[in-house]
């Protein structure tokens, strides 16, 4: 059975039978959609990949201390910024 490495609410990696639905950047503590244009451009330039992490869902990403991407998750970012 295939497994994926995701980050849990404690920020530590674990093996998951389901793929992540969101990607993040370990150093900047930002998460966003897997098709985020900003992240895809950074990956195309050869950056970002070594610090890339994945989350099962938004609640897990937030619990691990990550914030929403201002580009691909605008509404979630506005809500986060307001708090």
MOPAC internal coordinates of N, CA, C and O (Angstrom, degrees):
PM7 1SCF
backbone

  N    0.0000 0     0.00 0     0.00 0    0    0    0
  C    1.4511 1     0.00 0     0.00 0    1    0    0
  C    1.5325 1   108.67 1     0.00 0    2    1    0
  O    1.2310 1   120.58 1   -44.49 1    3    2    1
  N    1.3164 1   116.50 1   135.51 1    3    2    1
  C    1.4628 1   122.29 1   179.33 1    5    3    2
  C    1.5262 1   109.66 1   -75.46 1    6    5    3
  O    1.2310 1   120.78 1   -37.93 1    7    6    5
  N    1.3317 1   116.11 1   142.07 1    7    6    5
  C    1.4564 1   120.56 1   174.62 1    9    7    6
  C    1.5284 1   109.55 1  -129.10 1   10    9    7
  O    1.2310 1   121.00 1   -23.70 1   11   10    9
  N    1.3086 1   115.69 1   156.30 1   11   10    9
  C    1.4586 1   122.86 1   177.87 1   13   11   10
  C    1.5221 1   107.68 1  -120.27 1   14   13   11
  O    1.2310 1   120.89 1   -31.18 1   15   14   13
  N    1.3122 1   115.90 1   148.82 1   15   14   13
  C    1.4584 1   120.54 1   177.06 1   17   15   14
  C    1.5197 1   108.56 1   -95.42 1   18   17   15
  O    1.2310 1   121.12 1   -62.76 1   19   18   17
  N    1.3226 1   115.47 1   117.24 1   19   18   17
  C    1.4601 1   122.87 1  -179.82 1   21   19   18
  C    1.5187 1   109.26 1  -120.17 1   22   21   19
  O    1.2310 1   120.55 1   -16.09 1   23   22   21
  N    1.3288 1   116.55 1   163.91 1   23   22   21
  C    1.4593 1   120.65 1   172.82 1   25   23   22
  C    1.5121 1   108.57 1   -96.54 1   26   25   23
  O    1.2310 1   121.21 1   -39.86 1   27   26   25
  N    1.3262 1   115.29 1   140.14 1   27   26   25
  C    1.4566 1   120.74 1   178.05 1   29   27   26
  C    1.5138 1   111.28 1   -94.34 1   30   29   27
  O    1.2310 1   120.37 1     4.08 1   31   30   29
  N    1.3210 1   116.90 1  -175.92 1   31   30   29
  C    1.4615 1   121.97 1  -178.94 1   33   31   30
  C    1.5242 1   112.04 1   -62.51 1   34   33   31
  O    1.2310 1   120.42 1   156.89 1   35   34   33
  N    1.3250 1   116.80 1   -23.11 1   35   34   33
  C    1.4629 1   120.76 1   178.31 1   37   35   34
  C    1.5301 1   112.24 1   -86.75 1   38   37   35
  O    1.2310 1   120.36 1  -178.79 1   39   38   37
  N    1.3413 1   116.93 1     1.21 1   39   38   37
  C    1.4556 1   121.16 1   179.78 1   41   39   38
  C    1.5132 1   114.26 1    79.63 1   42   41   39
  O    1.2310 1   120.37 1  -172.64 1   43   42   41
  N    1.3310 1   116.90 1     7.36 1   43   42   41
  C    1.4615 1   121.16 1  -179.33 1   45   43   42
  C    1.5294 1   110.13 1  -103.02 1   46   45   43
  O    1.2310 1   120.48 1   -33.86 1   47   46   45
  N    1.3324 1   116.70 1   146.14 1   47   46   45
  C    1.4613 1   120.23 1  -179.23 1   49   47   46
  C    1.5341 1   112.37 1   -71.76 1   50   49   47
  O    1.2310 1   121.63 1   -31.38 1   51   50   49
  N    1.3204 1   114.49 1   148.62 1   51   50   49
  C    1.4630 1   121.19 1   174.34 1   53   51   50
  C    1.5250 1   108.78 1  -147.97 1   54   53   51
  O    1.2310 1   120.49 1   -23.34 1   55   54   53
  N    1.3185 1   116.68 1   156.66 1   55   54   53
  C    1.4657 1   122.32 1   178.09 1   57   55   54
  C    1.5212 1   108.60 1   -83.36 1   58   57   55
  O    1.2310 1   120.88 1   -49.25 1   59   58   57
  N    1.3294 1   115.92 1   130.75 1   59   58   57
  C    1.4580 1   121.38 1  -178.63 1   61   59   58
  C    1.5228 1   110.06 1  -123.77 1   62   61   59
  O    1.2310 1   119.97 1   -38.97 1   63   62   61
  N    1.3383 1   117.67 1   141.03 1   63   62   61
  C    1.4573 1   119.79 1   175.48 1   65   63   62
  C    1.5366 1   111.60 1   -76.00 1   66   65   63
  O    1.2310 1   120.20 1   166.95 1   67   66   65
  N    1.3408 1   117.23 1   -13.05 1   67   66   65
  C    1.4654 1   122.00 1   179.54 1   69   67   66
  C    1.5307 1   109.55 1  -111.88 1   70   69   67
  O    1.2310 1   120.01 1   -37.23 1   71   70   69
  N    1.3277 1   117.59 1   142.77 1   71   70   69
  C    1.4712 1   119.58 1   177.88 1   73   71   70
  C    1.5248 1   110.96 1   -71.73 1   74   73   71
  O    1.2310 1   120.81 1   -21.61 1   75   74   73
  N    1.3063 1   116.06 1   158.39 1   75   74   73
  C    1.4516 1   120.83 1   176.87 1   77   75   74
  C    1.5195 1   111.06 1   -70.95 1   78   77   75
  O    1.2310 1   120.74 1   -28.23 1   79   78   77
  N    1.3129 1   116.19 1   151.77 1   79   78   77
  C    1.4598 1   120.90 1   177.71 1   81   79   78
  C    1.5203 1   111.45 1  -103.39 1   82   81   79
  O    1.2310 1   120.43 1   167.87 1   83   82   81
  N    1.3360 1   116.79 1   -12.13 1   83   82   81
  C    1.4582 1   122.37 1  -179.54 1   85   83   82
  C    1.5218 1   109.48 1  -134.31 1   86   85   83
  O    1.2310 1   120.91 1   -31.87 1   87   86   85
  N    1.3227 1   115.86 1   148.13 1   87   86   85
  C    1.4547 1   121.28 1   175.67 1   89   87   86
  C    1.5101 1   109.47 1  -111.48 1   90   89   87
  O    1.2310 1   120.72 1   -21.78 1   91   90   89
  N    1.3082 1   116.23 1   158.22 1   91   90   89
  C    1.4526 1   119.93 1   179.64 1   93   91   90
  C    1.5149 1   111.30 1  -145.82 1   94   93   91
  O    1.2310 1   121.29 1    -6.16 1   95   94   93
  N    1.3171 1   115.14 1   173.84 1   95   94   93
  C    1.4598 1   122.26 1   178.59 1   97   95   94
  C    1.5292 1   107.44 1  -120.39 1   98   97   95
  O    1.2310 1   120.97 1   -61.24 1   99   98   97
  N    1.3157 1   115.75 1   118.76 1   99   98   97
  C    1.4565 1   122.54 1  -173.46 1  101   99   98
  C    1.5327 1   113.07 1   -58.42 1  102  101   99
  O    1.2310 1   119.77 1   139.08 1  103  102  101
  N    1.3246 1   118.05 1   -40.92 1  103  102  101
  C    1.4695 1   120.51 1  -176.22 1  105  103  102
  C    1.5256 1   113.34 1   -77.66 1  106  105  103
  O    1.2310 1   119.88 1   139.40 1  107  106  105
  N    1.3170 1   117.84 1   -40.60 1  107  106  105
  C    1.4637 1   119.98 1  -177.38 1  109  107  106
  C    1.5263 1   112.73 1   -88.34 1  110  109  107
  O    1.2310 1   120.10 1   168.14 1  111  110  109
  N    1.3179 1   117.40 1   -11.86 1  111  110  109
  C    1.4702 1   123.38 1  -179.67 1  113  111  110
  C    1.5238 1   111.93 1    56.53 1  114  113  111
  O    1.2310 1   121.40 1  -134.18 1  115  114  113
  N    1.3371 1   114.93 1    45.82 1  115  114  113
  C    1.4615 1   122.37 1   176.29 1  117  115  114
  C    1.5268 1   107.70 1  -115.76 1  118  117  115
  O    1.2310 1   120.16 1   -39.40 1  119  118  117
  N    1.3299 1   117.30 1   140.60 1  119  118  117
  C    1.4664 1   120.79 1   173.59 1  121  119  118
  C    1.5129 1   109.27 1  -124.46 1  122  121  119
  O    1.2310 1   121.31 1   -24.25 1  123  122  121
  N    1.3294 1   115.10 1   155.75 1  123  122  121
  C    1.4615 1   120.18 1   179.12 1  125  123  122
  C    1.5168 1   111.51 1  -164.50 1  126  125  123
  O    1.2310 1   121.68 1     4.41 1  127  126  125
  N    1.3247 1   114.39 1  -175.59 1  127  126  125
  C    1.4628 1   120.13 1   179.73 1  129  127  126
  C    1.5272 1   110.00 1   -66.04 1  130  129  127
  O    1.2310 1   120.67 1   -24.73 1  131  130  129
  N    1.3023 1   116.33 1   155.27 1  131  130  129
  C    1.4657 1   120.96 1   179.14 1  133  131  130
  C    1.5224 1   111.70 1   -67.94 1  134  133  131
  O    1.2310 1   120.13 1   158.63 1  135  134  133
  N    1.3258 1   117.35 1   -21.37 1  135  134  133
  C    1.4664 1   120.90 1   179.00 1  137  135  134
  C    1.5305 1   112.16 1  -101.76 1  138  137  135
  O    1.2310 1   119.77 1  -157.84 1  139  138  137
  N    1.3214 1   118.05 1    22.16 1  139  138  137
  C    1.4616 1   122.40 1  -179.70 1  141  139  138
  C    1.5313 1   110.22 1   -59.55 1  142  141  139
  O    1.2310 1   119.72 1   -56.68 1  143  142  141
  N    1.3348 1   118.14 1   123.32 1  143  142  141
  C    1.4654 1   120.48 1  -178.81 1  145  143  142
  C    1.5315 1   113.32 1   -59.39 1  146  145  143
  O    1.2310 1   120.24 1   142.28 1  147  146  145
  N    1.3192 1   117.14 1   -37.72 1  147  146  145
  C    1.4602 1   120.60 1  -179.51 1  149  147  146
  C    1.5197 1   111.08 1   -65.18 1  150  149  147
  O    1.2310 1   120.17 1   133.77 1  151  150  149
  N    1.3197 1   117.28 1   -46.23 1  151  150  149
  C    1.4661 1   120.73 1   178.88 1  153  151  150
  C    1.5263 1   111.00 1   -65.88 1  154  153  151
  O    1.2310 1   120.18 1   138.87 1  155  154  153
  N    1.3250 1   117.27 1   -41.13 1  155  154  153
  C    1.4652 1   120.23 1  -179.45 1  157  155  154
  C    1.5307 1   111.80 1   -64.38 1  158  157  155
  O    1.2310 1   120.28 1   143.35 1  159  158  157
  N    1.3376 1   117.07 1   -36.65 1  159  158  157
  C    1.4674 1   119.81 1   175.82 1  161  159  158
  C    1.5285 1   111.08 1   -65.25 1  162  161  159
  O    1.2310 1   120.47 1   137.29 1  163  162  161
  N    1.3321 1   116.70 1   -42.71 1  163  162  161
  C    1.4680 1   120.43 1   178.83 1  165  163  162
  C    1.5322 1   110.58 1   -62.92 1  166  165  163
  O    1.2310 1   120.36 1   139.24 1  167  166  165
  N    1.3093 1   116.93 1   -40.76 1  167  166  165
  C    1.4701 1   121.18 1   178.63 1  169  167  166
  C    1.5230 1   110.04 1   -65.37 1  170  169  167
  O    1.2310 1   119.99 1   138.31 1  171  170  169
  N    1.3253 1   117.62 1   -41.69 1  171  170  169
  C    1.4678 1   121.80 1   179.92 1  173  171  170
  C    1.5272 1   111.41 1   -62.89 1  174  173  171
  O    1.2310 1   120.27 1   148.20 1  175  174  173
  N    1.3256 1   117.09 1   -31.80 1  175  174  173
  C    1.4692 1   121.17 1   178.19 1  177  175  174
  C    1.5221 1   112.08 1   -79.55 1  178  177  175
  O    1.2310 1   120.16 1   175.25 1  179  178  177
  N    1.3269 1   117.31 1    -4.75 1  179  178  177
  C    1.4579 1   120.93 1   177.98 1  181  179  178
  C    1.5121 1   114.09 1    96.18 1  182  181  179
  O    1.2310 1   119.93 1  -177.50 1  183  182  181
  N    1.3079 1   117.74 1     2.50 1  183  182  181
  C    1.4601 1   121.05 1   178.07 1  185  183  182
  C    1.5078 1   111.10 1   -99.98 1  186  185  183
  O    1.2310 1   121.14 1     2.18 1  187  186  185
  N    1.3244 1   115.42 1  -177.82 1  187  186  185
  C    1.4543 1   122.01 1   168.82 1  189  187  186
  C    1.5306 1   114.67 1    76.82 1  190  189  187
  O    1.2310 1   119.57 1   143.67 1  191  190  189
  N    1.3191 1   118.43 1   -36.33 1  191  190  189
  C    1.4658 1   121.72 1  -169.51 1  193  191  190
  C    1.5283 1   112.73 1   -60.21 1  194  193  191
  O    1.2310 1   120.05 1   136.97 1  195  194  193
  N    1.3281 1   117.51 1   -43.03 1  195  194  193
  C    1.4695 1   119.89 1  -177.77 1  197  195  194
  C    1.5216 1   112.60 1   -66.01 1  198  197  195
  O    1.2310 1   120.38 1   155.94 1  199  198  197
  N    1.3190 1   116.88 1   -24.06 1  199  198  197
  C    1.4660 1   121.09 1  -179.44 1  201  199  198
  C    1.5260 1   112.90 1  -102.71 1  202  201  199
  O    1.2310 1   120.22 1  -171.44 1  203  202  201
  N    1.3137 1   117.19 1     8.56 1  203  202  201
  C    1.4621 1   122.53 1  -176.75 1  205  203  202
  C    1.5225 1   110.03 1   -75.47 1  206  205  203
  O    1.2310 1   120.96 1   -45.38 1  207  206  205
  N    1.3290 1   115.77 1   134.62 1  207  206  205
  C    1.4576 1   122.99 1   175.39 1  209  207  206
  C    1.5253 1   107.74 1  -131.53 1  210  209  207
  O    1.2310 1   120.58 1   -14.77 1  211  210  209
  N    1.3272 1   116.49 1   165.23 1  211  210  209
  C    1.4644 1   120.82 1  -177.59 1  213  211  210
  C    1.5150 1   110.23 1  -132.80 1  214  213  211
  O    1.2310 1   121.50 1   -30.90 1  215  214  213
  N    1.3288 1   114.73 1   149.10 1  215  214  213
  C    1.4632 1   121.92 1  -179.38 1  217  215  214
  C    1.5160 1   109.81 1  -128.14 1  218  217  215
  O    1.2310 1   121.22 1   -30.93 1  219  218  217
  N    1.3216 1   115.27 1   149.07 1  219  218  217
  C    1.4544 1   120.64 1   177.24 1  221  219  218
  C    1.5297 1   110.80 1   -68.95 1  222  221  219
  O    1.2310 1   120.42 1   140.09 1  223  222  221
  N    1.3404 1   116.79 1   -39.91 1  223  222  221
  C    1.4575 1   120.40 1  -177.71 1  225  223  222
  C    1.5247 1   110.94 1  -155.83 1  226  225  223
  O    1.2310 1   121.23 1    -4.55 1  227  226  225
  N    1.3133 1   115.26 1   175.45 1  227  226  225
  C    1.4564 1   121.54 1  -177.00 1  229  227  226
  C    1.5253 1   112.58 1   -66.32 1  230  229  227
  O    1.2310 1   120.42 1   140.48 1  231  230  229
  N    1.3254 1   116.79 1   -39.52 1  231  230  229
  C    1.4658 1   120.21 1  -179.59 1  233  231  230
  C    1.5326 1   111.07 1   -60.83 1  234  233  231
  O    1.2310 1   120.47 1   140.01 1  235  234  233
  N    1.3191 1   116.71 1   -39.99 1  235  234  233
  C    1.4578 1   120.73 1   178.97 1  237  235  234
  C    1.5210 1   111.01 1   -66.45 1  238  237  235
  O    1.2310 1   120.35 1   137.17 1  239  238  237
  N    1.3272 1   116.94 1   -42.83 1  239  238  237
  C    1.4639 1   120.84 1   179.33 1  241  239  238
  C    1.5234 1   110.58 1   -61.00 1  242  241  239
  O    1.2310 1   120.16 1   134.81 1  243  242  241
  N    1.3144 1   117.31 1   -45.19 1  243  242  241
  C    1.4596 1   120.83 1   179.80 1  245  243  242
  C    1.5186 1   111.58 1   -66.11 1  246  245  243
  O    1.2310 1   120.25 1   138.97 1  247  246  245
  N    1.3219 1   117.12 1   -41.03 1  247  246  245
  C    1.4633 1   120.47 1   179.06 1  249  247  246
  C    1.5282 1   111.60 1   -64.22 1  250  249  247
  O    1.2310 1   120.34 1   151.39 1  251  250  249
  N    1.3291 1   116.95 1   -28.61 1  251  250  249
  C    1.4643 1   121.27 1   179.21 1  253  251  250
  C    1.5299 1   111.45 1   -81.92 1  254  253  251
  O    1.2310 1   120.18 1   179.26 1  255  254  253
  N    1.3353 1   117.25 1    -0.74 1  255  254  253
  C    1.4547 1   121.00 1   176.11 1  257  255  254
  C    1.5152 1   115.76 1    94.91 1  258  257  255
  O    1.2310 1   120.05 1  -162.60 1  259  258  257
  N    1.3275 1   117.50 1    17.40 1  259  258  257
  C    1.4574 1   122.10 1   179.48 1  261  259  258
  C    1.5195 1   109.47 1   -97.86 1  262  261  259
  O    1.2310 1   120.56 1   -27.07 1  263  262  261
  N    1.3445 1   116.54 1   152.93 1  263  262  261
  C    1.4579 1   121.63 1   178.10 1  265  263  262
  C    1.5229 1   109.78 1  -113.19 1  266  265  263
  O    1.2310 1   120.20 1   -23.29 1  267  266  265
  N    1.3393 1   117.22 1   156.71 1  267  266  265
  C    1.4683 1   120.07 1  -179.43 1  269  267  266
  C    1.5303 1   111.92 1   -68.60 1  270  269  267
  O    1.2310 1   120.97 1   -29.47 1  271  270  269
  N    1.3205 1   115.76 1   150.53 1  271  270  269
  C    1.4617 1   123.06 1   176.15 1  273  271  270
  C    1.5303 1   109.28 1   -71.43 1  274  273  271
  O    1.2310 1   120.87 1   -45.40 1  275  274  273
  N    1.3214 1   115.95 1   134.60 1  275  274  273
  C    1.4649 1   120.56 1  -179.46 1  277  275  274
  C    1.5270 1   111.77 1   -72.80 1  278  277  275
  O    1.2310 1   120.16 1   160.73 1  279  278  277
  N    1.3177 1   117.31 1   -19.27 1  279  278  277
  C    1.4677 1   120.52 1  -176.94 1  281  279  278
  C    1.5304 1   112.33 1   -87.95 1  282  281  279
  O    1.2310 1   120.13 1   126.17 1  283  282  281
  N    1.3126 1   117.36 1   -53.83 1  283  282  281
  C    1.4722 1   119.53 1  -172.54 1  285  283  282
  C    1.5319 1   113.58 1   -96.25 1  286  285  283
  O    1.2310 1   120.16 1   168.04 1  287  286  285
  N    1.3267 1   117.29 1   -11.96 1  287  286  285
  C    1.4653 1   120.81 1  -179.91 1  289  287  286
  C    1.5285 1   108.64 1  -130.24 1  290  289  287
  O    1.2310 1   121.15 1  -123.40 1  291  290  289
  N    1.3223 1   115.40 1    56.60 1  291  290  289
  C    1.4635 1   121.32 1  -171.72 1  293  291  290
  C    1.5233 1   114.16 1   -55.65 1  294  293  291
  O    1.2310 1   120.31 1   133.51 1  295  294  293
  N    1.3276 1   117.01 1   -46.49 1  295  294  293
  C    1.4647 1   119.62 1  -177.47 1  297  295  294
  C    1.5278 1   111.13 1   -65.91 1  298  297  295
  O    1.2310 1   119.96 1   135.06 1  299  298  297
  N    1.3158 1   117.67 1   -44.94 1  299  298  297
  C    1.4656 1   121.04 1   177.52 1  301  299  298
  C    1.5277 1   110.73 1   -62.08 1  302  301  299
  O    1.2310 1   120.78 1   142.81 1  303  302  301
  N    1.3351 1   116.11 1   -37.19 1  303  302  301
  C    1.4659 1   120.40 1   177.86 1  305  303  302
  C    1.5218 1   110.44 1   -64.98 1  306  305  303
  O    1.2310 1   119.92 1   135.51 1  307  306  305
  N    1.3322 1   117.76 1   -44.49 1  307  306  305
  C    1.4715 1   120.80 1   178.55 1  309  307  306
  C    1.5125 1   111.04 1   -59.24 1  310  309  307
  O    1.2310 1   120.58 1   136.85 1  311  310  309
  N    1.3315 1   116.50 1   -43.15 1  311  310  309
  C    1.4731 1   120.34 1   178.86 1  313  311  310
  C    1.5256 1   110.48 1   -63.94 1  314  313  311
  O    1.2310 1   120.31 1   136.57 1  315  314  313
  N    1.3269 1   117.02 1   -43.43 1  315  314  313
  C    1.4608 1   121.16 1   178.95 1  317  315  314
  C    1.5261 1   110.46 1   -62.77 1  318  317  315
  O    1.2310 1   120.40 1   136.88 1  319  318  317
  N    1.3210 1   116.83 1   -43.12 1  319  318  317
  C    1.4675 1   122.35 1  -178.63 1  321  319  318
  C    1.5321 1   111.11 1   -63.95 1  322  321  319
  O    1.2310 1   120.08 1   145.71 1  323  322  321
  N    1.3161 1   117.46 1   -34.29 1  323  322  321
  C    1.4555 1   122.45 1  -177.91 1  325  323  322
  C    1.5314 1   112.18 1   -73.09 1  326  325  323
  O    1.2310 1   120.02 1   161.70 1  327  326  325
  N    1.3044 1   117.57 1   -18.30 1  327  326  325
  C    1.4754 1   120.28 1  -178.36 1  329  327  326
  C    1.4994 1   112.47 1   -92.74 1  330  329  327
  O    1.2310 1   120.10 1   180.00 1  331  330  329

